[in-house]
Amino acid sequence: MKKLKNEKELIKKAIAEGTRYGEERGAVIFEPHDSAELKIEYIYRLLVHDGVIQPMPEVQVSQQSMRHRLALWASHL
């Protein structure tokens, strides 16, 4: 898995857009004290459930791989 050039900025964008997507859909309301890791996992699983992004095999799912997949998703927005 090759790290993206501006992956940190893309992660921030993915969290913002994923949060907006989940709240508009009525699936989630994040609290201010929720961690970034929790948000990343929830957004990843929500996007996979809705068919927006392709799922990874469950043995490959980790915090790092979810971050990377969301960064790729955000780069196409």
Secondary structure by P-SEA (a helix, b strand, c coil): cccccaaaaaaaaaaaaaaaaaaaaccccccccccaaaaaaaaaaaaaaaccccccccccccaaaaaaaaaaaaaac
